[in-house]
Amino acid sequence: MEIPDLADLIWLFEDEPTRQFDDLEWPIGLHSFRLTRGAHTVLFSLDPTAGEAYISLRTGEGEHTYLGRLRPVDRIGIDRGSADYEGLRLWFRDSASDPLIVQTKPRIRLSWDMRTLGSW
């Protein structure tokens, strides 16, 4: 799996990740990155060894979107668009769908264009 450097993920999420297990250093094990903008929070968790990702979006005190055990992740890229846009893209192995996009700036958004039913 191709993943950005840890420093690039810290830059995007503006903080160090938390680890599921204290004895496992990056890139081994599940690491979670959290970013809050206004009332919106994204929690992006990644286990590079297993090729799995998890995404949770919250507004205020409630979770409104959860995508768990996204796999197999093939590649992750960071979008450094104009000064007004930043985000993360996840591509999945053996998938012809567009990448999953987690926008982190100027606001937190999630988009994932899937193929229509019957077009596989």
ChimeraX attribute file (.defattr): number of C-alpha atoms within 10 A of each C-alpha:
attribute: neighborCount
match mode: 1-to-1
recipient: residues
	/A:1	14
	/A:2	13
	/A:3	17
	/A:4	12
	/A:5	12
	/A:6	13
	/A:7	11
	/A:8	13
	/A:9	18
	/A:10	14
	/A:11	11
	/A:12	21
	/A:13	22
	/A:14	14
	/A:15	13
	/A:16	15
	/A:17	19
	/A:18	13
	/A:19	19
	/A:20	13
	/A:21	11
	/A:22	8
	/A:23	8
	/A:24	12
	/A:25	11
	/A:26	13
	/A:27	14
	/A:28	15
	/A:29	17
	/A:30	22
	/A:31	21
	/A:32	18
	/A:33	20
	/A:34	20
	/A:35	17
	/A:36	17
	/A:37	13
	/A:38	10
	/A:39	10
	/A:40	17
	/A:41	22
	/A:42	25
	/A:43	17
	/A:44	20
	/A:45	22
	/A:46	25
	/A:47	20
	/A:48	19
	/A:49	12
	/A:50	15
	/A:51	18
	/A:52	18
	/A:53	21
	/A:54	17
	/A:55	20
	/A:56	17
	/A:57	22
	/A:58	17
	/A:59	15
	/A:60	10
	/A:61	9
	/A:62	10
	/A:63	13
	/A:64	10
	/A:65	13
	/A:66	13
	/A:67	11
	/A:68	12
	/A:69	16
	/A:70	14
	/A:71	15
	/A:72	16
	/A:73	23
	/A:74	17
	/A:75	16
	/A:76	18
	/A:77	18
	/A:78	19
	/A:79	16
	/A:80	13
	/A:81	10
	/A:82	7
	/A:83	8
	/A:84	9
	/A:85	13
	/A:86	19
	/A:87	21
	/A:88	21
	/A:89	17
	/A:90	22
	/A:91	21
	/A:92	20
	/A:93	13
	/A:94	9
	/A:95	14
	/A:96	11
	/A:97	14
	/A:98	15
	/A:99	19
	/A:100	17
	/A:101	20
	/A:102	23
	/A:103	20
	/A:104	21
	/A:105	17
	/A:106	12
	/A:107	17
	/A:108	20
	/A:109	15
	/A:110	17
	/A:111	12
	/A:112	13
	/A:113	10
	/A:114	12
	/A:115	12
	/A:116	8
	/A:117	6
	/A:118	5
	/A:119	5
	/A:120	8
